[in-house]
Amino acid sequence: MVIKQPINLTLEELADEVAHLLEYYQLAGTHQDNRVSPVPDARTIRYYTTLGLLDRPRMEGRQARYGKRQVLQLLAIKSMQAHGLPLAEVQARLLGLSDKDIESLLVSLSAGRKDDEEESPVKPTIWREIVLQPGLKILVEEGWSPSTGTSELLNKIKAALEALQ
């Protein structure tokens, strides 16, 4: 992901551009608690600037103008938040990064989003433990049923006990 053209955006244009790029590069995510917006608005951008997460804009008269660096920073902030990172950790990870470093980070985050979407949600495996005697137990996955007959299963258990001796 490389942004080559010179950028000279107003605050509203910056918010629109970042929203478009988040969607285009599949960096936008949903937030479970709905307290964090997946795309930045003007108020959020000002807040990030106040926190030092986002470099201050260049001023042309009374008009704030934003460039490539702020676009990259906002993309990184919002995509890391989509991965569940709190702002304090986002700030620590972005501290001192060059534009090229941020672009590399965005590429890795974009790849991570695609991998997340392809995988099904993680489901826990529940195991039942059956203690046969002290020091010997069998673990059985919940919902398991034998695919073979009982006698064949008993032979496998006997073979496992013999292997332990």
C-alpha positions as CSV (number, residue, x, y, z in Angstrom):
1,M,0.0,0.0,0.0
2,V,1.6,3.2,-1.2
3,I,0.1,6.6,-1.3
4,K,2.1,8.4,-4.0
5,Q,0.2,11.5,-5.0
6,P,0.6,14.7,-2.9
7,I,-2.2,15.2,-0.5
8,N,-3.6,18.6,0.7
9,L,-6.9,17.8,2.4
10,T,-9.3,19.7,4.6
11,L,-10.5,18.0,7.8
12,E,-13.7,16.8,6.2
13,E,-11.8,15.6,3.1
14,L,-9.3,13.7,5.3
15,A,-12.2,11.9,7.1
16,D,-13.7,10.9,3.8
17,E,-10.4,9.8,2.3
18,V,-9.5,7.6,5.3
19,A,-13.0,6.1,5.3
20,H,-12.6,5.2,1.6
21,L,-9.1,3.8,2.1
22,L,-10.1,1.7,5.1
23,E,-12.9,0.1,3.0
24,Y,-10.7,-0.3,-0.1
25,Y,-7.8,-2.0,1.8
26,Q,-10.2,-4.0,4.0
27,L,-8.7,-2.4,7.1
28,A,-12.0,-1.3,8.7
29,G,-13.5,-3.5,11.3
30,T,-16.4,-3.7,13.6
31,H,-16.1,-2.9,17.3
32,Q,-17.9,-5.1,19.7
33,D,-18.7,-2.4,22.2
34,N,-19.9,0.2,19.7
35,R,-17.9,2.9,21.6
36,V,-15.3,3.1,18.8
37,S,-16.3,4.1,15.4
38,P,-14.7,2.0,12.6
39,V,-14.0,5.3,10.6
40,P,-12.9,8.6,11.9
41,D,-15.0,11.7,11.9
42,A,-13.8,15.3,12.3
43,R,-14.2,15.3,16.0
44,T,-12.2,12.1,16.4
45,I,-9.4,13.4,14.2
46,R,-9.1,16.5,16.4
47,Y,-9.1,14.3,19.5
48,Y,-6.3,12.1,18.1
49,T,-4.3,15.3,17.3
50,T,-4.8,16.5,20.8
51,L,-3.6,13.1,22.2
52,G,-0.5,13.3,19.9
53,L,-1.6,10.2,18.0
54,L,-1.8,12.3,14.8
55,D,0.7,14.9,13.7
56,R,-0.6,18.4,13.7
57,P,-1.9,19.7,10.4
58,R,-0.1,22.4,8.3
59,M,-1.9,25.7,8.5
60,E,-2.8,27.8,5.4
61,G,-4.2,31.0,6.9
62,R,-6.9,29.7,9.2
63,Q,-7.4,26.5,7.3
64,A,-5.9,23.2,8.6
65,R,-4.4,21.1,5.8
66,Y,-3.6,17.4,6.1
67,G,-1.1,15.4,4.1
68,K,0.0,11.8,3.4
69,R,1.4,11.3,6.9
70,Q,-1.9,12.0,8.6
71,V,-3.7,9.7,6.2
72,L,-1.3,6.9,7.0
73,Q,-1.5,7.6,10.7
74,L,-5.3,7.5,10.7
75,L,-5.4,4.3,8.7
76,A,-3.0,2.7,11.2
77,I,-4.9,3.9,14.2
78,K,-8.3,2.7,13.0
79,S,-7.0,-0.6,11.7
80,M,-5.2,-1.4,15.0
81,Q,-8.4,-0.5,16.9
82,A,-10.2,-2.9,14.6
83,H,-7.8,-5.5,15.8
84,G,-8.8,-4.7,19.4
85,L,-5.8,-2.6,20.5
86,P,-6.5,0.3,22.9
87,L,-5.4,3.8,22.0
88,A,-2.5,3.7,24.5
89,E,-1.0,0.6,22.8
90,V,-1.7,2.1,19.3
91,Q,0.2,5.2,20.4
92,A,3.1,3.2,21.7
93,R,3.3,1.2,18.4
94,L,3.2,4.3,16.2
95,L,5.7,6.3,18.2
96,G,8.7,7.2,16.0
97,L,7.6,5.3,12.9
98,S,8.4,6.7,9.5
99,D,5.8,6.9,6.7
100,K,7.4,3.8,5.2
101,D,7.2,1.9,8.5
102,I,3.5,2.8,8.8
103,E,2.9,1.6,5.3
104,S,4.6,-1.8,6.2
105,L,2.4,-2.0,9.3
106,L,-0.7,-1.4,7.2
107,V,0.2,-4.1,4.8
108,S,0.6,-6.6,7.6
109,L,-2.7,-5.5,9.2
110,S,-4.5,-5.7,5.9
111,A,-3.2,-9.3,5.4
112,G,-4.3,-10.1,8.9
113,R,-7.9,-8.9,8.2
114,K,-8.1,-11.1,5.1
115,D,-6.9,-14.1,7.1
116,D,-9.4,-13.4,9.9
117,E,-12.3,-13.2,7.5
118,E,-11.4,-16.5,5.9
119,E,-11.2,-18.4,9.1
120,S,-14.3,-19.5,11.0
121,P,-14.7,-18.1,14.5
122,V,-12.8,-20.0,17.1
123,K,-14.9,-22.5,19.0
124,P,-13.7,-24.0,22.2
125,T,-13.3,-27.8,22.5
126,I,-14.9,-29.2,25.7
127,W,-13.3,-32.3,27.1
128,R,-14.7,-34.7,29.6
129,E,-12.3,-36.4,32.0
130,I,-12.9,-39.9,33.2
131,V,-10.6,-41.1,36.0
132,L,-10.1,-44.9,35.8
133,Q,-7.8,-45.1,38.8
134,P,-5.3,-42.7,40.4
135,G,-2.8,-41.7,37.8
136,L,-4.9,-43.0,34.8
137,K,-7.6,-41.1,33.1
138,I,-9.3,-40.8,29.7
139,L,-10.1,-37.5,28.0
140,V,-13.2,-37.6,25.7
141,E,-14.2,-34.7,23.5
142,E,-17.8,-33.7,24.2
143,G,-20.1,-35.1,21.6
144,W,-17.7,-37.9,20.7
145,S,-19.1,-41.3,19.8
146,P,-17.1,-44.3,18.7
147,S,-16.8,-44.9,15.0
148,T,-15.9,-48.5,15.6
149,G,-17.4,-51.3,17.6
150,T,-16.8,-51.6,21.4
151,S,-14.5,-54.6,21.0
152,E,-12.2,-52.7,18.6
153,L,-12.1,-49.7,21.0
154,L,-11.2,-52.0,23.9
155,N,-8.3,-53.5,21.9
156,K,-7.0,-50.0,21.2
157,I,-7.2,-49.1,25.0
158,K,-5.4,-52.3,25.8
159,A,-2.7,-51.6,23.3
160,A,-2.2,-48.1,24.7
161,L,-1.9,-49.5,28.3
162,E,0.7,-52.0,27.1
163,A,2.7,-49.2,25.4
164,L,2.7,-47.3,28.7
165,Q,4.3,-50.2,30.6
